[in-house]
């Protein structure tokens, strides 16, 4: 399986560093952003989709359950971010 490396924090565009700092506080981690930093437009597409989905299902599916499902899908795909 192919692996994508993380960029060092200093190599990540400033606007993504700011997002990472926010995620560290709000979500408890931002490591996945350092992988998406190779392709910032892909990160933006992912965030637009993911947070749009979370917002649309808000109140229907608990955010904890959503995150647990995301973690299980990542684990199933050998993604250990």
HTML snippet that shows the backbone in 3Dmol.js (N, CA, C, O; Angstrom):
<script src="https://3Dmol.org/build/3Dmol-min.js"></script>
<div id="view" style="width:600px;height:400px;position:relative"></div>
<script>
const pdb = `
ATOM      1  N   UNK A   1       0.845  -1.175   0.000  1.00  0.00           N
ATOM      2  CA  UNK A   1       0.000   0.000   0.000  1.00  0.00           C
ATOM      3  C   UNK A   1       0.890   1.237   0.000  1.00  0.00           C
ATOM      4  O   UNK A   1       1.890   1.299   0.715  1.00  0.00           O
ATOM      5  N   UNK A   2       0.519   2.196  -0.792  1.00  0.00           N
ATOM      6  CA  UNK A   2       1.272   3.445  -0.862  1.00  0.00           C
ATOM      7  C   UNK A   2       1.127   4.226   0.430  1.00  0.00           C
ATOM      8  O   UNK A   2       0.099   4.159   1.104  1.00  0.00           O
ATOM      9  N   UNK A   3       2.155   4.952   0.759  1.00  0.00           N
ATOM     10  CA  UNK A   3       2.143   5.801   1.944  1.00  0.00           C
ATOM     11  C   UNK A   3       2.488   7.224   1.522  1.00  0.00           C
ATOM     12  O   UNK A   3       3.349   7.443   0.670  1.00  0.00           O
ATOM     13  N   UNK A   4       1.809   8.179   2.127  1.00  0.00           N
ATOM     14  CA  UNK A   4       2.099   9.585   1.876  1.00  0.00           C
ATOM     15  C   UNK A   4       2.735  10.124   3.141  1.00  0.00           C
ATOM     16  O   UNK A   4       2.195   9.963   4.236  1.00  0.00           O
ATOM     17  N   UNK A   5       3.870  10.756   2.989  1.00  0.00           N
ATOM     18  CA  UNK A   5       4.574  11.277   4.152  1.00  0.00           C
ATOM     19  C   UNK A   5       3.951  12.589   4.627  1.00  0.00           C
ATOM     20  O   UNK A   5       3.272  13.292   3.878  1.00  0.00           O
ATOM     21  N   UNK A   6       4.203  12.881   5.870  1.00  0.00           N
ATOM     22  CA  UNK A   6       3.775  14.163   6.432  1.00  0.00           C
ATOM     23  C   UNK A   6       4.832  15.203   6.126  1.00  0.00           C
ATOM     24  O   UNK A   6       6.024  14.900   6.078  1.00  0.00           O
ATOM     25  N   UNK A   7       4.386  16.434   5.918  1.00  0.00           N
ATOM     26  CA  UNK A   7       5.341  17.530   5.777  1.00  0.00           C
ATOM     27  C   UNK A   7       5.714  18.037   7.169  1.00  0.00           C
ATOM     28  O   UNK A   7       4.897  18.011   8.089  1.00  0.00           O
ATOM     29  N   UNK A   8       6.936  18.490   7.308  1.00  0.00           N
ATOM     30  CA  UNK A   8       7.342  19.129   8.555  1.00  0.00           C
ATOM     31  C   UNK A   8       6.527  20.414   8.717  1.00  0.00           C
ATOM     32  O   UNK A   8       6.202  21.073   7.730  1.00  0.00           O
ATOM     33  N   UNK A   9       6.202  20.765   9.947  1.00  0.00           N
ATOM     34  CA  UNK A   9       5.352  21.922  10.219  1.00  0.00           C
ATOM     35  C   UNK A   9       5.876  23.166   9.504  1.00  0.00           C
ATOM     36  O   UNK A   9       5.088  23.943   8.964  1.00  0.00           O
ATOM     37  N   UNK A  10       7.186  23.362   9.493  1.00  0.00           N
ATOM     38  CA  UNK A  10       7.799  24.547   8.887  1.00  0.00           C
ATOM     39  C   UNK A  10       7.600  24.586   7.374  1.00  0.00           C
ATOM     40  O   UNK A  10       7.652  25.659   6.772  1.00  0.00           O
ATOM     41  N   UNK A  11       7.373  23.424   6.754  1.00  0.00           N
ATOM     42  CA  UNK A  11       7.187  23.342   5.299  1.00  0.00           C
ATOM     43  C   UNK A  11       5.737  23.574   4.875  1.00  0.00           C
ATOM     44  O   UNK A  11       5.454  23.736   3.688  1.00  0.00           O
ATOM     45  N   UNK A  12       4.834  23.590   5.826  1.00  0.00           N
ATOM     46  CA  UNK A  12       3.410  23.717   5.549  1.00  0.00           C
ATOM     47  C   UNK A  12       3.061  25.195   5.360  1.00  0.00           C
ATOM     48  O   UNK A  12       3.534  26.041   6.118  1.00  0.00           O
ATOM     49  N   UNK A  13       2.236  25.514   4.351  1.00  0.00           N
ATOM     50  CA  UNK A  13       1.841  26.914   4.147  1.00  0.00           C
ATOM     51  C   UNK A  13       1.266  27.520   5.434  1.00  0.00           C
ATOM     52  O   UNK A  13       0.618  26.837   6.226  1.00  0.00           O
ATOM     53  N   UNK A  14       1.517  28.799   5.615  1.00  0.00           N
ATOM     54  CA  UNK A  14       1.131  29.495   6.844  1.00  0.00           C
ATOM     55  C   UNK A  14      -0.356  29.346   7.149  1.00  0.00           C
ATOM     56  O   UNK A  14      -0.728  29.105   8.297  1.00  0.00           O
ATOM     57  N   UNK A  15      -1.207  29.485   6.137  1.00  0.00           N
ATOM     58  CA  UNK A  15      -2.651  29.390   6.407  1.00  0.00           C
ATOM     59  C   UNK A  15      -3.041  28.005   6.916  1.00  0.00           C
ATOM     60  O   UNK A  15      -3.973  27.881   7.711  1.00  0.00           O
ATOM     61  N   UNK A  16      -2.332  26.954   6.464  1.00  0.00           N
ATOM     62  CA  UNK A  16      -2.603  25.612   6.970  1.00  0.00           C
ATOM     63  C   UNK A  16      -2.028  25.433   8.379  1.00  0.00           C
ATOM     64  O   UNK A  16      -2.597  24.703   9.191  1.00  0.00           O
ATOM     65  N   UNK A  17      -0.913  26.090   8.667  1.00  0.00           N
ATOM     66  CA  UNK A  17      -0.379  26.056  10.035  1.00  0.00           C
ATOM     67  C   UNK A  17      -1.396  26.648  11.008  1.00  0.00           C
ATOM     68  O   UNK A  17      -1.597  26.125  12.103  1.00  0.00           O
ATOM     69  N   UNK A  18      -2.034  27.744  10.598  1.00  0.00           N
ATOM     70  CA  UNK A  18      -3.063  28.365  11.436  1.00  0.00           C
ATOM     71  C   UNK A  18      -4.223  27.401  11.674  1.00  0.00           C
ATOM     72  O   UNK A  18      -4.725  27.287  12.792  1.00  0.00           O
ATOM     73  N   UNK A  19      -4.642  26.714  10.624  1.00  0.00           N
ATOM     74  CA  UNK A  19      -5.717  25.727  10.743  1.00  0.00           C
ATOM     75  C   UNK A  19      -5.292  24.607  11.682  1.00  0.00           C
ATOM     76  O   UNK A  19      -6.087  24.147  12.502  1.00  0.00           O
ATOM     77  N   UNK A  20      -4.043  24.167  11.568  1.00  0.00           N
ATOM     78  CA  UNK A  20      -3.547  23.100  12.441  1.00  0.00           C
ATOM     79  C   UNK A  20      -3.598  23.527  13.906  1.00  0.00           C
ATOM     80  O   UNK A  20      -3.979  22.738  14.770  1.00  0.00           O
ATOM     81  N   UNK A  21      -3.225  24.745  14.181  1.00  0.00           N
ATOM     82  CA  UNK A  21      -3.273  25.236  15.573  1.00  0.00           C
ATOM     83  C   UNK A  21      -4.709  25.212  16.093  1.00  0.00           C
ATOM     84  O   UNK A  21      -4.957  24.819  17.233  1.00  0.00           O
ATOM     85  N   UNK A  22      -5.648  25.633  15.254  1.00  0.00           N
ATOM     86  CA  UNK A  22      -7.071  25.606  15.643  1.00  0.00           C
ATOM     87  C   UNK A  22      -7.528  24.174  15.905  1.00  0.00           C
ATOM     88  O   UNK A  22      -8.200  23.911  16.903  1.00  0.00           O
ATOM     89  N   UNK A  23      -7.169  23.248  15.019  1.00  0.00           N
ATOM     90  CA  UNK A  23      -7.583  21.854  15.180  1.00  0.00           C
ATOM     91  C   UNK A  23      -6.966  21.229  16.428  1.00  0.00           C
ATOM     92  O   UNK A  23      -7.601  20.414  17.096  1.00  0.00           O
ATOM     93  N   UNK A  24      -5.729  21.612  16.741  1.00  0.00           N
ATOM     94  CA  UNK A  24      -5.106  21.091  17.962  1.00  0.00           C
ATOM     95  C   UNK A  24      -5.948  21.437  19.179  1.00  0.00           C
ATOM     96  O   UNK A  24      -6.120  20.616  20.080  1.00  0.00           O
ATOM     97  N   UNK A  25      -6.471  22.657  19.199  1.00  0.00           N
ATOM     98  CA  UNK A  25      -7.293  23.107  20.328  1.00  0.00           C
ATOM     99  C   UNK A  25      -8.699  22.494  20.256  1.00  0.00           C
ATOM    100  O   UNK A  25      -9.191  21.942  21.240  1.00  0.00           O
ATOM    101  N   UNK A  26      -9.331  22.593  19.097  1.00  0.00           N
ATOM    102  CA  UNK A  26     -10.729  22.189  18.961  1.00  0.00           C
ATOM    103  C   UNK A  26     -10.927  20.677  18.853  1.00  0.00           C
ATOM    104  O   UNK A  26     -11.884  20.133  19.403  1.00  0.00           O
ATOM    105  N   UNK A  27     -10.025  20.002  18.147  1.00  0.00           N
ATOM    106  CA  UNK A  27     -10.205  18.578  17.874  1.00  0.00           C
ATOM    107  C   UNK A  27      -9.210  17.692  18.611  1.00  0.00           C
ATOM    108  O   UNK A  27      -9.361  16.471  18.631  1.00  0.00           O
ATOM    109  N   UNK A  28      -8.201  18.297  19.214  1.00  0.00           N
ATOM    110  CA  UNK A  28      -7.208  17.509  19.940  1.00  0.00           C
ATOM    111  C   UNK A  28      -6.092  16.959  19.069  1.00  0.00           C
ATOM    112  O   UNK A  28      -5.301  16.137  19.533  1.00  0.00           O
ATOM    113  N   UNK A  29      -6.010  17.392  17.819  1.00  0.00           N
ATOM    114  CA  UNK A  29      -4.944  16.932  16.939  1.00  0.00           C
ATOM    115  C   UNK A  29      -5.126  17.437  15.529  1.00  0.00           C
ATOM    116  O   UNK A  29      -6.239  17.734  15.096  1.00  0.00           O
ATOM    117  N   UNK A  30      -4.019  17.530  14.820  1.00  0.00           N
ATOM    118  CA  UNK A  30      -4.075  18.056  13.455  1.00  0.00           C
ATOM    119  C   UNK A  30      -3.093  17.351  12.524  1.00  0.00           C
ATOM    120  O   UNK A  30      -2.765  17.878  11.461  1.00  0.00           O
ATOM    121  N   UNK A  31      -2.626  16.180  12.907  1.00  0.00           N
ATOM    122  CA  UNK A  31      -1.603  15.492  12.126  1.00  0.00           C
ATOM    123  C   UNK A  31      -2.027  15.244  10.685  1.00  0.00           C
ATOM    124  O   UNK A  31      -1.203  15.291   9.773  1.00  0.00           O
ATOM    125  N   UNK A  32      -3.322  14.978  10.483  1.00  0.00           N
ATOM    126  CA  UNK A  32      -3.789  14.669   9.134  1.00  0.00           C
ATOM    127  C   UNK A  32      -3.584  15.841   8.173  1.00  0.00           C
ATOM    128  O   UNK A  32      -3.436  15.634   6.968  1.00  0.00           O
ATOM    129  N   UNK A  33      -3.573  17.067   8.696  1.00  0.00           N
ATOM    130  CA  UNK A  33      -3.374  18.245   7.843  1.00  0.00           C
ATOM    131  C   UNK A  33      -1.966  18.222   7.246  1.00  0.00           C
ATOM    132  O   UNK A  33      -1.773  18.656   6.110  1.00  0.00           O
ATOM    133  N   UNK A  34      -0.990  17.725   7.989  1.00  0.00           N
ATOM    134  CA  UNK A  34       0.388  17.691   7.490  1.00  0.00           C
ATOM    135  C   UNK A  34       0.544  16.730   6.312  1.00  0.00           C
ATOM    136  O   UNK A  34       1.484  16.859   5.528  1.00  0.00           O
ATOM    137  N   UNK A  35      -0.361  15.781   6.183  1.00  0.00           N
ATOM    138  CA  UNK A  35      -0.358  14.892   5.019  1.00  0.00           C
ATOM    139  C   UNK A  35      -1.056  15.580   3.850  1.00  0.00           C
ATOM    140  O   UNK A  35      -0.561  15.558   2.723  1.00  0.00           O
ATOM    141  N   UNK A  36      -2.203  16.189   4.123  1.00  0.00           N
ATOM    142  CA  UNK A  36      -2.928  16.912   3.080  1.00  0.00           C
ATOM    143  C   UNK A  36      -2.144  18.120   2.574  1.00  0.00           C
ATOM    144  O   UNK A  36      -2.428  18.616   1.484  1.00  0.00           O
ATOM    145  N   UNK A  37      -1.172  18.603   3.334  1.00  0.00           N
ATOM    146  CA  UNK A  37      -0.411  19.795   2.948  1.00  0.00           C
ATOM    147  C   UNK A  37       0.340  19.602   1.631  1.00  0.00           C
ATOM    148  O   UNK A  37       0.721  20.582   0.993  1.00  0.00           O
ATOM    149  N   UNK A  38       0.553  18.369   1.223  1.00  0.00           N
ATOM    150  CA  UNK A  38       1.157  18.104  -0.091  1.00  0.00           C
ATOM    151  C   UNK A  38       0.251  18.613  -1.209  1.00  0.00           C
ATOM    152  O   UNK A  38       0.720  18.992  -2.282  1.00  0.00           O
ATOM    153  N   UNK A  39      -1.048  18.616  -0.938  1.00  0.00           N
ATOM    154  CA  UNK A  39      -2.039  19.021  -1.942  1.00  0.00           C
ATOM    155  C   UNK A  39      -3.116  19.857  -1.252  1.00  0.00           C
ATOM    156  O   UNK A  39      -4.194  19.348  -0.947  1.00  0.00           O
ATOM    157  N   UNK A  40      -2.831  21.125  -1.006  1.00  0.00           N
ATOM    158  CA  UNK A  40      -3.776  21.974  -0.270  1.00  0.00           C
ATOM    159  C   UNK A  40      -5.173  22.034  -0.883  1.00  0.00           C
ATOM    160  O   UNK A  40      -6.156  22.160  -0.153  1.00  0.00           O
ATOM    161  N   UNK A  41      -5.279  21.946  -2.200  1.00  0.00           N
ATOM    162  CA  UNK A  41      -6.600  21.990  -2.835  1.00  0.00           C
ATOM    163  C   UNK A  41      -7.403  20.732  -2.493  1.00  0.00           C
ATOM    164  O   UNK A  41      -8.629  20.789  -2.388  1.00  0.00           O
ATOM    165  N   UNK A  42      -6.724  19.608  -2.321  1.00  0.00           N
ATOM    166  CA  UNK A  42      -7.396  18.376  -1.902  1.00  0.00           C
ATOM    167  C   UNK A  42      -7.890  18.514  -0.466  1.00  0.00           C
ATOM    168  O   UNK A  42      -8.992  18.076  -0.134  1.00  0.00           O
ATOM    169  N   UNK A  43      -7.066  19.125   0.379  1.00  0.00           N
ATOM    170  CA  UNK A  43      -7.471  19.364   1.764  1.00  0.00           C
ATOM    171  C   UNK A  43      -8.740  20.221   1.797  1.00  0.00           C
ATOM    172  O   UNK A  43      -9.681  19.916   2.530  1.00  0.00           O
ATOM    173  N   UNK A  44      -8.761  21.281   1.009  1.00  0.00           N
ATOM    174  CA  UNK A  44      -9.932  22.164   0.987  1.00  0.00           C
ATOM    175  C   UNK A  44     -11.167  21.401   0.519  1.00  0.00           C
ATOM    176  O   UNK A  44     -12.246  21.566   1.088  1.00  0.00           O
ATOM    177  N   UNK A  45     -11.023  20.576  -0.502  1.00  0.00           N
ATOM    178  CA  UNK A  45     -12.156  19.774  -0.986  1.00  0.00           C
ATOM    179  C   UNK A  45     -12.647  18.810   0.091  1.00  0.00           C
ATOM    180  O   UNK A  45     -13.851  18.647   0.290  1.00  0.00           O
ATOM    181  N   UNK A  46     -11.705  18.176   0.781  1.00  0.00           N
ATOM    182  CA  UNK A  46     -12.064  17.252   1.855  1.00  0.00           C
ATOM    183  C   UNK A  46     -12.822  17.974   2.964  1.00  0.00           C
ATOM    184  O   UNK A  46     -13.865  17.503   3.418  1.00  0.00           O
ATOM    185  N   UNK A  47     -12.296  19.115   3.397  1.00  0.00           N
ATOM    186  CA  UNK A  47     -12.921  19.872   4.480  1.00  0.00           C
ATOM    187  C   UNK A  47     -14.304  20.361   4.069  1.00  0.00           C
ATOM    188  O   UNK A  47     -15.250  20.278   4.853  1.00  0.00           O
ATOM    189  N   UNK A  48     -14.428  20.867   2.852  1.00  0.00           N
ATOM    190  CA  UNK A  48     -15.736  21.313   2.367  1.00  0.00           C
ATOM    191  C   UNK A  48     -16.747  20.165   2.398  1.00  0.00           C
ATOM    192  O   UNK A  48     -17.897  20.345   2.799  1.00  0.00           O
ATOM    193  N   UNK A  49     -16.300  18.987   1.970  1.00  0.00           N
ATOM    194  CA  UNK A  49     -17.186  17.820   1.965  1.00  0.00           C
ATOM    195  C   UNK A  49     -17.477  17.344   3.390  1.00  0.00           C
ATOM    196  O   UNK A  49     -18.635  17.179   3.773  1.00  0.00           O
ATOM    197  N   UNK A  50     -16.415  17.125   4.166  1.00  0.00           N
ATOM    198  CA  UNK A  50     -16.562  16.515   5.488  1.00  0.00           C
ATOM    199  C   UNK A  50     -17.373  17.400   6.431  1.00  0.00           C
ATOM    200  O   UNK A  50     -18.326  16.932   7.054  1.00  0.00           O
ATOM    201  N   UNK A  51     -17.003  18.667   6.537  1.00  0.00           N
ATOM    202  CA  UNK A  51     -17.723  19.538   7.459  1.00  0.00           C
ATOM    203  C   UNK A  51     -19.126  19.859   6.945  1.00  0.00           C
ATOM    204  O   UNK A  51     -20.038  20.087   7.740  1.00  0.00           O
ATOM    205  N   UNK A  52     -19.303  19.878   5.636  1.00  0.00           N
ATOM    206  CA  UNK A  52     -20.650  20.016   5.083  1.00  0.00           C
ATOM    207  C   UNK A  52     -21.510  18.824   5.465  1.00  0.00           C
ATOM    208  O   UNK A  52     -22.678  18.983   5.820  1.00  0.00           O
ATOM    209  N   UNK A  53     -20.941  17.640   5.395  1.00  0.00           N
ATOM    210  CA  UNK A  53     -21.648  16.419   5.774  1.00  0.00           C
ATOM    211  C   UNK A  53     -21.977  16.427   7.264  1.00  0.00           C
ATOM    212  O   UNK A  53     -23.096  16.100   7.661  1.00  0.00           O
ATOM    213  N   UNK A  54     -21.005  16.798   8.080  1.00  0.00           N
ATOM    214  CA  UNK A  54     -21.217  16.851   9.525  1.00  0.00           C
ATOM    215  C   UNK A  54     -22.298  17.862   9.873  1.00  0.00           C
ATOM    216  O   UNK A  54     -23.153  17.601  10.720  1.00  0.00           O
ATOM    217  N   UNK A  55     -22.258  19.021   9.216  1.00  0.00           N
ATOM    218  CA  UNK A  55     -23.263  20.058   9.470  1.00  0.00           C
ATOM    219  C   UNK A  55     -24.650  19.578   9.048  1.00  0.00           C
ATOM    220  O   UNK A  55     -25.633  19.800   9.754  1.00  0.00           O
ATOM    221  N   UNK A  56     -24.719  18.915   7.889  1.00  0.00           N
ATOM    222  CA  UNK A  56     -25.998  18.439   7.373  1.00  0.00           C
ATOM    223  C   UNK A  56     -26.607  17.372   8.279  1.00  0.00           C
ATOM    224  O   UNK A  56     -27.827  17.307   8.424  1.00  0.00           O
ATOM    225  N   UNK A  57     -25.766  16.537   8.887  1.00  0.00           N
ATOM    226  CA  UNK A  57     -26.264  15.454   9.734  1.00  0.00           C
ATOM    227  C   UNK A  57     -26.258  15.838  11.210  1.00  0.00           C
ATOM    228  O   UNK A  57     -26.552  15.006  12.068  1.00  0.00           O
ATOM    229  N   UNK A  58     -25.927  17.078  11.506  1.00  0.00           N
ATOM    230  CA  UNK A  58     -25.873  17.544  12.884  1.00  0.00           C
ATOM    231  C   UNK A  58     -27.178  17.237  13.613  1.00  0.00           C
ATOM    232  O   UNK A  58     -28.267  17.574  13.148  1.00  0.00           O
ATOM    233  N   UNK A  59     -27.038  16.593  14.758  1.00  0.00           N
ATOM    234  CA  UNK A  59     -28.210  16.228  15.536  1.00  0.00           C
ATOM    235  C   UNK A  59     -28.769  14.867  15.168  1.00  0.00           C
ATOM    236  O   UNK A  59     -29.538  14.283  15.932  1.00  0.00           O
ATOM    237  N   UNK A  60     -28.395  14.361  14.015  1.00  0.00           N
ATOM    238  CA  UNK A  60     -28.869  13.047  13.577  1.00  0.00           C
ATOM    239  C   UNK A  60     -27.862  11.963  13.937  1.00  0.00           C
ATOM    240  O   UNK A  60     -28.225  10.868  14.368  1.00  0.00           O
ATOM    241  N   UNK A  61     -26.601  12.293  13.752  1.00  0.00           N
ATOM    242  CA  UNK A  61     -25.523  11.366  14.104  1.00  0.00           C
ATOM    243  C   UNK A  61     -24.578  12.114  15.035  1.00  0.00           C
ATOM    244  O   UNK A  61     -24.049  13.168  14.683  1.00  0.00           O
ATOM    245  N   UNK A  62     -24.372  11.567  16.210  1.00  0.00           N
ATOM    246  CA  UNK A  62     -23.510  12.196  17.202  1.00  0.00           C
ATOM    247  C   UNK A  62     -22.093  12.364  16.646  1.00  0.00           C
ATOM    248  O   UNK A  62     -21.578  11.478  15.964  1.00  0.00           O
ATOM    249  N   UNK A  63     -21.477  13.494  16.939  1.00  0.00           N
ATOM    250  CA  UNK A  63     -20.125  13.780  16.437  1.00  0.00           C
ATOM    251  C   UNK A  63     -19.120  12.733  16.920  1.00  0.00           C
ATOM    252  O   UNK A  63     -18.184  12.397  16.194  1.00  0.00           O
ATOM    253  N   UNK A  64     -19.302  12.221  18.121  1.00  0.00           N
ATOM    254  CA  UNK A  64     -18.403  11.175  18.630  1.00  0.00           C
ATOM    255  C   UNK A  64     -18.530   9.922  17.771  1.00  0.00           C
ATOM    256  O   UNK A  64     -17.523   9.304  17.424  1.00  0.00           O
ATOM    257  N   UNK A  65     -19.747   9.545  17.429  1.00  0.00           N
ATOM    258  CA  UNK A  65     -19.967   8.375  16.574  1.00  0.00           C
ATOM    259  C   UNK A  65     -19.354   8.611  15.195  1.00  0.00           C
ATOM    260  O   UNK A  65     -18.717   7.722  14.630  1.00  0.00           O
ATOM    261  N   UNK A  66     -19.549   9.813  14.660  1.00  0.00           N
ATOM    262  CA  UNK A  66     -18.971  10.162  13.359  1.00  0.00           C
ATOM    263  C   UNK A  66     -17.452  10.001  13.387  1.00  0.00           C
ATOM    264  O   UNK A  66     -16.867   9.431  12.466  1.00  0.00           O
ATOM    265  N   UNK A  67     -16.830  10.493  14.424  1.00  0.00           N
ATOM    266  CA  UNK A  67     -15.367  10.404  14.533  1.00  0.00           C
ATOM    267  C   UNK A  67     -14.919   8.962  14.723  1.00  0.00           C
ATOM    268  O   UNK A  67     -13.902   8.558  14.159  1.00  0.00           O
ATOM    269  N   UNK A  68     -15.650   8.183  15.501  1.00  0.00           N
ATOM    270  CA  UNK A  68     -15.302   6.769  15.678  1.00  0.00           C
ATOM    271  C   UNK A  68     -15.403   6.009  14.358  1.00  0.00           C
ATOM    272  O   UNK A  68     -14.562   5.160  14.065  1.00  0.00           O
ATOM    273  N   UNK A  69     -16.412   6.307  13.573  1.00  0.00           N
ATOM    274  CA  UNK A  69     -16.548   5.667  12.255  1.00  0.00           C
ATOM    275  C   UNK A  69     -15.373   6.063  11.369  1.00  0.00           C
ATOM    276  O   UNK A  69     -14.790   5.220  10.686  1.00  0.00           O
ATOM    277  N   UNK A  70     -15.025   7.360  11.383  1.00  0.00           N
ATOM    278  CA  UNK A  70     -13.891   7.818  10.579  1.00  0.00           C
ATOM    279  C   UNK A  70     -12.617   7.093  10.992  1.00  0.00           C
ATOM    280  O   UNK A  70     -11.830   6.680  10.140  1.00  0.00           O
ATOM    281  N   UNK A  71     -12.413   6.937  12.299  1.00  0.00           N
ATOM    282  CA  UNK A  71     -11.220   6.240  12.790  1.00  0.00           C
ATOM    283  C   UNK A  71     -11.212   4.770  12.380  1.00  0.00           C
ATOM    284  O   UNK A  71     -10.165   4.237  12.015  1.00  0.00           O
ATOM    285  N   UNK A  72     -12.361   4.116  12.435  1.00  0.00           N
ATOM    286  CA  UNK A  72     -12.436   2.708  12.051  1.00  0.00           C
ATOM    287  C   UNK A  72     -12.188   2.524  10.549  1.00  0.00           C
ATOM    288  O   UNK A  72     -11.529   1.568  10.140  1.00  0.00           O
ATOM    289  N   UNK A  73     -12.715   3.438   9.735  1.00  0.00           N
ATOM    290  CA  UNK A  73     -12.461   3.360   8.286  1.00  0.00           C
ATOM    291  C   UNK A  73     -10.972   3.567   8.023  1.00  0.00           C
ATOM    292  O   UNK A  73     -10.383   2.864   7.202  1.00  0.00           O
ATOM    293  N   UNK A  74     -10.369   4.518   8.708  1.00  0.00           N
ATOM    294  CA  UNK A  74      -8.924   4.755   8.543  1.00  0.00           C
ATOM    295  C   UNK A  74      -8.128   3.525   8.948  1.00  0.00           C
ATOM    296  O   UNK A  74      -7.203   3.116   8.245  1.00  0.00           O
ATOM    297  N   UNK A  75      -8.488   2.937  10.079  1.00  0.00           N
ATOM    298  CA  UNK A  75      -7.777   1.736  10.558  1.00  0.00           C
ATOM    299  C   UNK A  75      -7.931   0.597   9.554  1.00  0.00           C
ATOM    300  O   UNK A  75      -6.971  -0.114   9.256  1.00  0.00           O
ATOM    301  N   UNK A  76      -9.135   0.433   9.040  1.00  0.00           N
ATOM    302  CA  UNK A  76      -9.399  -0.636   8.070  1.00  0.00           C
ATOM    303  C   UNK A  76      -8.535  -0.468   6.811  1.00  0.00           C
ATOM    304  O   UNK A  76      -8.173  -1.445   6.155  1.00  0.00           O
ATOM    305  N   UNK A  77      -8.216   0.789   6.492  1.00  0.00           N
ATOM    306  CA  UNK A  77      -7.389   1.097   5.331  1.00  0.00           C
ATOM    307  C   UNK A  77      -5.923   1.294   5.680  1.00  0.00           C
ATOM    308  O   UNK A  77      -5.151   1.840   4.892  1.00  0.00           O
ATOM    309  N   UNK A  78      -5.545   0.835   6.891  1.00  0.00           N
ATOM    310  CA  UNK A  78      -4.152   0.957   7.359  1.00  0.00           C
ATOM    311  C   UNK A  78      -3.650   2.394   7.354  1.00  0.00           C
ATOM    312  O   UNK A  78      -2.487   2.649   7.042  1.00  0.00           O
ATOM    313  N   UNK A  79      -4.511   3.315   7.694  1.00  0.00           N
ATOM    314  CA  UNK A  79      -4.148   4.721   7.798  1.00  0.00           C
ATOM    315  C   UNK A  79      -4.076   5.068   9.273  1.00  0.00           C
ATOM    316  O   UNK A  79      -5.101   5.067   9.956  1.00  0.00           O
ATOM    317  N   UNK A  80      -2.898   5.363   9.775  1.00  0.00           N
ATOM    318  CA  UNK A  80      -2.704   5.577  11.204  1.00  0.00           C
ATOM    319  C   UNK A  80      -2.286   7.003  11.519  1.00  0.00           C
ATOM    320  O   UNK A  80      -1.275   7.221  12.187  1.00  0.00           O
ATOM    321  N   UNK A  81      -3.051   7.973  11.045  1.00  0.00           N
ATOM    322  CA  UNK A  81      -2.763   9.372  11.342  1.00  0.00           C
ATOM    323  C   UNK A  81      -3.192   9.705  12.740  1.00  0.00           C
ATOM    324  O   UNK A  81      -3.032  10.843  13.180  1.00  0.00           O
TER     325      UNK A  81
END
`;
const viewer = $3Dmol.createViewer("view");
viewer.addModel(pdb, "pdb");
viewer.setStyle({}, {cartoon: {color: "spectrum"}});
viewer.zoomTo();
viewer.render();
</script>
